[in-house]
Amino acid sequence: MNWPFPHIEPREVQLEALKKSSGKTGFAFFMRQRLGKTWVAFAEYVNLKEDNLVDWMLVVCPNSIKQQWVEAIEQADPFMPFVVYRSQNKREVDHFFEVNKEGGVVIINYESVAAFMENSYYRKFSTIRTYIVADESTKIKEPSNKLTKACLELASICTYKRV
């Protein structure tokens, strides 16, 4: 795995995390705050996409950090297509999928996962190669919780899973 962002200097811990996750369909980035887990996950997705192993990246995160993902993606790769899923922007999301047939990034908050899965978008991801990241995964720590069950169901159709 290489670092795909020449204008962003990686930390040694980021390169080590990429190396350790390489070739694993399931992996957790247990790194302290502010060490760049977002860029590590995005870098891994970019590498896997370049190797033709995945098409899409799904980022499931708290609503409060969706903008951080947007900013990180724009800084790392300003040409990467992405959309932030919100229940009130379904037309924008529909358009995103119509235009971006080759993949991209979908950012969704935990509370919207169930609605996302009820929509036709969920079926789309069941037929393609997807890299999913559960950011701030403590939101889904309770196995009997509906939110946790919905996230696990979504993850079950994804090729690569990261927390």
PyRosetta script that sets phi, psi and omega in degrees:
from pyrosetta import init, pose_from_sequence

init()
pose = pose_from_sequence("MNWPFPHIEPREVQLEALKKSSGKTGFAFFMRQRLGKTWVAFAEYVNLKEDNLVDWMLVVCPNSIKQQWVEAIEQADPFMPFVVYRSQNKREVDHFFEVNKEGGVVIINYESVAAFMENSYYRKFSTIRTYIVADESTKIKEPSNKLTKACLELASICTYKRV")
pose.set_psi(1, 131.2)
pose.set_omega(1, 177.6)
pose.set_phi(2, -107.5)
pose.set_psi(2, 167.9)
pose.set_omega(2, 176.1)
pose.set_phi(3, -90.1)
pose.set_psi(3, 111.3)
pose.set_omega(3, -169.9)
pose.set_phi(4, -84.8)
pose.set_psi(4, 4.6)
pose.set_omega(4, -175.6)
pose.set_phi(5, -115.8)
pose.set_psi(5, 91.0)
pose.set_omega(5, -174.4)
pose.set_phi(6, -63.4)
pose.set_psi(6, -23.7)
pose.set_omega(6, -178.6)
pose.set_phi(7, -90.2)
pose.set_psi(7, 0.9)
pose.set_omega(7, 177.1)
pose.set_phi(8, -120.8)
pose.set_psi(8, 117.6)
pose.set_omega(8, -179.6)
pose.set_phi(9, -76.6)
pose.set_psi(9, 117.8)
pose.set_omega(9, -179.0)
pose.set_phi(10, -77.4)
pose.set_psi(10, 150.8)
pose.set_omega(10, 171.8)
pose.set_phi(11, -83.3)
pose.set_psi(11, 157.7)
pose.set_omega(11, 178.5)
pose.set_phi(12, -58.6)
pose.set_psi(12, -40.2)
pose.set_omega(12, -179.3)
pose.set_phi(13, -63.9)
pose.set_psi(13, -33.5)
pose.set_omega(13, 177.5)
pose.set_phi(14, -67.8)
pose.set_psi(14, -43.9)
pose.set_omega(14, 178.6)
pose.set_phi(15, -64.7)
pose.set_psi(15, -39.1)
pose.set_omega(15, 177.8)
pose.set_phi(16, -64.5)
pose.set_psi(16, -42.0)
pose.set_omega(16, 179.0)
pose.set_phi(17, -63.1)
pose.set_psi(17, -42.6)
pose.set_omega(17, 177.2)
pose.set_phi(18, -60.7)
pose.set_psi(18, -42.8)
pose.set_omega(18, -179.5)
pose.set_phi(19, -63.3)
pose.set_psi(19, -44.0)
pose.set_omega(19, -177.4)
pose.set_phi(20, -70.2)
pose.set_psi(20, -30.8)
pose.set_omega(20, -179.4)
pose.set_phi(21, -82.3)
pose.set_psi(21, -15.3)
pose.set_omega(21, -175.3)
pose.set_phi(22, -56.8)
pose.set_psi(22, 127.3)
pose.set_omega(22, 176.6)
pose.set_phi(23, 83.1)
pose.set_psi(23, -1.0)
pose.set_omega(23, -178.9)
pose.set_phi(24, -101.8)
pose.set_psi(24, 131.9)
pose.set_omega(24, 178.6)
pose.set_phi(25, -78.6)
pose.set_psi(25, -24.0)
pose.set_omega(25, 176.0)
pose.set_phi(26, -126.3)
pose.set_psi(26, 134.4)
pose.set_omega(26, -178.0)
pose.set_phi(27, -162.7)
pose.set_psi(27, 149.4)
pose.set_omega(27, 176.4)
pose.set_phi(28, -120.1)
pose.set_psi(28, 130.5)
pose.set_omega(28, 175.5)
pose.set_phi(29, -91.3)
pose.set_psi(29, 92.9)
pose.set_omega(29, 178.6)
pose.set_phi(30, -91.8)
pose.set_psi(30, 85.3)
pose.set_omega(30, -179.0)
pose.set_phi(31, -127.4)
pose.set_psi(31, 149.9)
pose.set_omega(31, 178.6)
pose.set_phi(32, -64.9)
pose.set_psi(32, 164.4)
pose.set_omega(32, 177.2)
pose.set_phi(33, -60.9)
pose.set_psi(33, 149.4)
pose.set_omega(33, 175.3)
pose.set_phi(34, 71.0)
pose.set_psi(34, 17.7)
pose.set_omega(34, 176.6)
pose.set_phi(35, -99.9)
pose.set_psi(35, 2.6)
pose.set_omega(35, 172.9)
pose.set_phi(36, 88.7)
pose.set_psi(36, 37.5)
pose.set_omega(36, 178.5)
pose.set_phi(37, -62.0)
pose.set_psi(37, -35.3)
pose.set_omega(37, -180.0)
pose.set_phi(38, -60.1)
pose.set_psi(38, -47.9)
pose.set_omega(38, 179.8)
pose.set_phi(39, -68.1)
pose.set_psi(39, -33.5)
pose.set_omega(39, 177.1)
pose.set_phi(40, -62.1)
pose.set_psi(40, -48.6)
pose.set_omega(40, 179.9)
pose.set_phi(41, -63.0)
pose.set_psi(41, -43.3)
pose.set_omega(41, -179.6)
pose.set_phi(42, -66.4)
pose.set_psi(42, -39.3)
pose.set_omega(42, 177.7)
pose.set_phi(43, -62.6)
pose.set_psi(43, -42.2)
pose.set_omega(43, 179.1)
pose.set_phi(44, -63.6)
pose.set_psi(44, -43.4)
pose.set_omega(44, 176.9)
pose.set_phi(45, -58.6)
pose.set_psi(45, -47.2)
pose.set_omega(45, -179.6)
pose.set_phi(46, -59.3)
pose.set_psi(46, -43.3)
pose.set_omega(46, 178.1)
pose.set_phi(47, -62.8)
pose.set_psi(47, -46.2)
pose.set_omega(47, -179.9)
pose.set_phi(48, -64.7)
pose.set_psi(48, -36.2)
pose.set_omega(48, 177.4)
pose.set_phi(49, -66.9)
pose.set_psi(49, -42.9)
pose.set_omega(49, 178.0)
pose.set_phi(50, -63.7)
pose.set_psi(50, -32.1)
pose.set_omega(50, 177.3)
pose.set_phi(51, -83.6)
pose.set_psi(51, 4.7)
pose.set_omega(51, 179.2)
pose.set_phi(52, 60.8)
pose.set_psi(52, 37.0)
pose.set_omega(52, 178.8)
pose.set_phi(53, -102.9)
pose.set_psi(53, -21.0)
pose.set_omega(53, 176.1)
pose.set_phi(54, -140.3)
pose.set_psi(54, 162.4)
pose.set_omega(54, 175.3)
pose.set_phi(55, -115.5)
pose.set_psi(55, -44.4)
pose.set_omega(55, -171.5)
pose.set_phi(56, -118.3)
pose.set_psi(56, 153.0)
pose.set_omega(56, 171.6)
pose.set_phi(57, -121.5)
pose.set_psi(57, 126.9)
pose.set_omega(57, 173.8)
pose.set_phi(58, -108.8)
pose.set_psi(58, 123.0)
pose.set_omega(58, 176.3)
pose.set_phi(59, -109.0)
pose.set_psi(59, 117.8)
pose.set_omega(59, 176.6)
pose.set_phi(60, -108.2)
pose.set_psi(60, 120.5)
pose.set_omega(60, -174.1)
pose.set_phi(61, -151.4)
pose.set_psi(61, 167.1)
pose.set_omega(61, 174.5)
pose.set_phi(62, -62.7)
pose.set_psi(62, 149.6)
pose.set_omega(62, 180.0)
pose.set_phi(63, -53.9)
pose.set_psi(63, -36.2)
pose.set_omega(63, -175.2)
pose.set_phi(64, -67.2)
pose.set_psi(64, -16.3)
pose.set_omega(64, -179.0)
pose.set_phi(65, -117.3)
pose.set_psi(65, 9.6)
pose.set_omega(65, 176.1)
pose.set_phi(66, -58.6)
pose.set_psi(66, -40.2)
pose.set_omega(66, -178.7)
pose.set_phi(67, -65.3)
pose.set_psi(67, -33.2)
pose.set_omega(67, 176.8)
pose.set_phi(68, -61.8)
pose.set_psi(68, -39.5)
pose.set_omega(68, 177.2)
pose.set_phi(69, -65.7)
pose.set_psi(69, -43.3)
pose.set_omega(69, 178.4)
pose.set_phi(70, -57.0)
pose.set_psi(70, -49.4)
pose.set_omega(70, -178.0)
pose.set_phi(71, -64.1)
pose.set_psi(71, -40.7)
pose.set_omega(71, 179.4)
pose.set_phi(72, -64.9)
pose.set_psi(72, -43.3)
pose.set_omega(72, 179.3)
pose.set_phi(73, -64.8)
pose.set_psi(73, -45.3)
pose.set_omega(73, 179.9)
pose.set_phi(74, -62.4)
pose.set_psi(74, -36.7)
pose.set_omega(74, 179.4)
pose.set_phi(75, -72.9)
pose.set_psi(75, -42.3)
pose.set_omega(75, -176.9)
pose.set_phi(76, -74.1)
pose.set_psi(76, -42.9)
pose.set_omega(76, -177.1)
pose.set_phi(77, -148.8)
pose.set_psi(77, 90.1)
pose.set_omega(77, -176.1)
pose.set_phi(78, -65.3)
pose.set_psi(78, -7.9)
pose.set_omega(78, 180.0)
pose.set_phi(79, -101.0)
pose.set_psi(79, -1.4)
pose.set_omega(79, 179.9)
pose.set_phi(80, -73.3)
pose.set_psi(80, 123.2)
pose.set_omega(80, 177.1)
pose.set_phi(81, -72.3)
pose.set_psi(81, 136.1)
pose.set_omega(81, 177.8)
pose.set_phi(82, -149.9)
pose.set_psi(82, 159.9)
pose.set_omega(82, 174.6)
pose.set_phi(83, -143.0)
pose.set_psi(83, 145.7)
pose.set_omega(83, 174.1)
pose.set_phi(84, -100.7)
pose.set_psi(84, 117.1)
pose.set_omega(84, -178.6)
pose.set_phi(85, -76.7)
pose.set_psi(85, 128.1)
pose.set_omega(85, 171.4)
pose.set_phi(86, -138.3)
pose.set_psi(86, 144.6)
pose.set_omega(86, -177.7)
pose.set_phi(87, -61.2)
pose.set_psi(87, -27.1)
pose.set_omega(87, -179.1)
pose.set_phi(88, -86.5)
pose.set_psi(88, -1.8)
pose.set_omega(88, 179.8)
pose.set_phi(89, -118.0)
pose.set_psi(89, 39.2)
pose.set_omega(89, -176.8)
pose.set_phi(90, -61.0)
pose.set_psi(90, -34.0)
pose.set_omega(90, 178.1)
pose.set_phi(91, -64.9)
pose.set_psi(91, -40.5)
pose.set_omega(91, 177.5)
pose.set_phi(92, -63.0)
pose.set_psi(92, -41.5)
pose.set_omega(92, 179.5)
pose.set_phi(93, -67.2)
pose.set_psi(93, -43.3)
pose.set_omega(93, 176.3)
pose.set_phi(94, -57.1)
pose.set_psi(94, -46.3)
pose.set_omega(94, 179.5)
pose.set_phi(95, -62.4)
pose.set_psi(95, -41.4)
pose.set_omega(95, 178.6)
pose.set_phi(96, -56.3)
pose.set_psi(96, -46.1)
pose.set_omega(96, -179.1)
pose.set_phi(97, -71.1)
pose.set_psi(97, -31.3)
pose.set_omega(97, 176.6)
pose.set_phi(98, -66.7)
pose.set_psi(98, -40.2)
pose.set_omega(98, -176.1)
pose.set_phi(99, -81.4)
pose.set_psi(99, -37.8)
pose.set_omega(99, -174.2)
pose.set_phi(100, -104.0)
pose.set_psi(100, 83.1)
pose.set_omega(100, -178.5)
pose.set_phi(101, -83.1)
pose.set_psi(101, -19.6)
pose.set_omega(101, -175.1)
pose.set_phi(102, -94.5)
pose.set_psi(102, 1.9)
pose.set_omega(102, 178.3)
pose.set_phi(103, 118.9)
pose.set_psi(103, 176.7)
pose.set_omega(103, -177.7)
pose.set_phi(104, 158.6)
pose.set_psi(104, -164.2)
pose.set_omega(104, -174.6)
pose.set_phi(105, -117.7)
pose.set_psi(105, 133.6)
pose.set_omega(105, 174.3)
pose.set_phi(106, -116.9)
pose.set_psi(106, 124.5)
pose.set_omega(106, 179.8)
pose.set_phi(107, -109.4)
pose.set_psi(107, 126.8)
pose.set_omega(107, -175.2)
pose.set_phi(108, -140.0)
pose.set_psi(108, 143.2)
pose.set_omega(108, 177.3)
pose.set_phi(109, -86.4)
pose.set_psi(109, 156.9)
pose.set_omega(109, -175.8)
pose.set_phi(110, -54.2)
pose.set_psi(110, -43.2)
pose.set_omega(110, -175.3)
pose.set_phi(111, -66.9)
pose.set_psi(111, -17.4)
pose.set_omega(111, -179.4)
pose.set_phi(112, -94.9)
pose.set_psi(112, -3.1)
pose.set_omega(112, -175.8)
pose.set_phi(113, -60.7)
pose.set_psi(113, -45.2)
pose.set_omega(113, -178.5)
pose.set_phi(114, -61.7)
pose.set_psi(114, -44.4)
pose.set_omega(114, 178.1)
pose.set_phi(115, -65.1)
pose.set_psi(115, -38.4)
pose.set_omega(115, 177.9)
pose.set_phi(116, -59.9)
pose.set_psi(116, -42.1)
pose.set_omega(116, -177.7)
pose.set_phi(117, -72.7)
pose.set_psi(117, -26.5)
pose.set_omega(117, 177.1)
pose.set_phi(118, -73.9)
pose.set_psi(118, -19.4)
pose.set_omega(118, -179.4)
pose.set_phi(119, -85.2)
pose.set_psi(119, 169.7)
pose.set_omega(119, 179.6)
pose.set_phi(120, -68.2)
pose.set_psi(120, -14.9)
pose.set_omega(120, 179.8)
pose.set_phi(121, -58.6)
pose.set_psi(121, -41.4)
pose.set_omega(121, -178.3)
pose.set_phi(122, -56.8)
pose.set_psi(122, -45.0)
pose.set_omega(122, -179.9)
pose.set_phi(123, -63.0)
pose.set_psi(123, -33.2)
pose.set_omega(123, 177.5)
pose.set_phi(124, -59.5)
pose.set_psi(124, -43.9)
pose.set_omega(124, -177.3)
pose.set_phi(125, -73.8)
pose.set_psi(125, -15.6)
pose.set_omega(125, 179.3)
pose.set_phi(126, -77.1)
pose.set_psi(126, -10.7)
pose.set_omega(126, -177.7)
pose.set_phi(127, -114.4)
pose.set_psi(127, 4.3)
pose.set_omega(127, -178.6)
pose.set_phi(128, -129.7)
pose.set_psi(128, 170.2)
pose.set_omega(128, -178.9)
pose.set_phi(129, -88.5)
pose.set_psi(129, 118.3)
pose.set_omega(129, -172.4)
pose.set_phi(130, -127.5)
pose.set_psi(130, 142.0)
pose.set_omega(130, 175.3)
pose.set_phi(131, -107.1)
pose.set_psi(131, 118.2)
pose.set_omega(131, -178.2)
pose.set_phi(132, -114.2)
pose.set_psi(132, 139.8)
pose.set_omega(132, 177.3)
pose.set_phi(133, -123.5)
pose.set_psi(133, 127.5)
pose.set_omega(133, 172.2)
pose.set_phi(134, -102.3)
pose.set_psi(134, 99.8)
pose.set_omega(134, -178.9)
pose.set_phi(135, -87.9)
pose.set_psi(135, 139.3)
pose.set_omega(135, -174.2)
pose.set_phi(136, 56.5)
pose.set_psi(136, 54.6)
pose.set_omega(136, -171.2)
pose.set_phi(137, -66.8)
pose.set_psi(137, -5.5)
pose.set_omega(137, 176.2)
pose.set_phi(138, -63.2)
pose.set_psi(138, -16.2)
pose.set_omega(138, 176.7)
pose.set_phi(139, -64.2)
pose.set_psi(139, -20.8)
pose.set_omega(139, -176.6)
pose.set_phi(140, -119.6)
pose.set_psi(140, 36.8)
pose.set_omega(140, -176.1)
pose.set_phi(141, -84.4)
pose.set_psi(141, -18.0)
pose.set_omega(141, -177.3)
pose.set_phi(142, -94.0)
pose.set_psi(142, 108.2)
pose.set_omega(142, -173.9)
pose.set_phi(143, -59.7)
pose.set_psi(143, -28.2)
pose.set_omega(143, -177.5)
pose.set_phi(144, -87.2)
pose.set_psi(144, -6.1)
pose.set_omega(144, -178.4)
pose.set_phi(145, -71.1)
pose.set_psi(145, 139.0)
pose.set_omega(145, 179.0)
pose.set_phi(146, -58.9)
pose.set_psi(146, -40.1)
pose.set_omega(146, 179.5)
pose.set_phi(147, -61.5)
pose.set_psi(147, -45.4)
pose.set_omega(147, 178.3)
pose.set_phi(148, -61.5)
pose.set_psi(148, -44.9)
pose.set_omega(148, 179.8)
pose.set_phi(149, -61.3)
pose.set_psi(149, -41.9)
pose.set_omega(149, 179.1)
pose.set_phi(150, -64.4)
pose.set_psi(150, -42.1)
pose.set_omega(150, 179.5)
pose.set_phi(151, -66.4)
pose.set_psi(151, -39.6)
pose.set_omega(151, 177.9)
pose.set_phi(152, -66.3)
pose.set_psi(152, -37.4)
pose.set_omega(152, 176.7)
pose.set_phi(153, -64.4)
pose.set_psi(153, -42.7)
pose.set_omega(153, 177.4)
pose.set_phi(154, -63.1)
pose.set_psi(154, -44.3)
pose.set_omega(154, 180.0)
pose.set_phi(155, -63.9)
pose.set_psi(155, -29.1)
pose.set_omega(155, -176.9)
pose.set_phi(156, -64.2)
pose.set_psi(156, -21.0)
pose.set_omega(156, 179.8)
pose.set_phi(157, -97.8)
pose.set_psi(157, 0.1)
pose.set_omega(157, -177.0)
pose.set_phi(158, -94.6)
pose.set_psi(158, 145.5)
pose.set_omega(158, -178.1)
pose.set_phi(159, -74.0)
pose.set_psi(159, -45.5)
pose.set_omega(159, -179.8)
pose.set_phi(160, -118.8)
pose.set_psi(160, 134.9)
pose.set_omega(160, -177.4)
pose.set_phi(161, -125.7)
pose.set_psi(161, 130.9)
pose.set_omega(161, 179.9)
pose.set_phi(162, -134.2)
pose.set_psi(162, 143.4)
pose.set_omega(162, 169.9)
pose.set_phi(163, -123.9)
pose.dump_pdb("model.pdb")
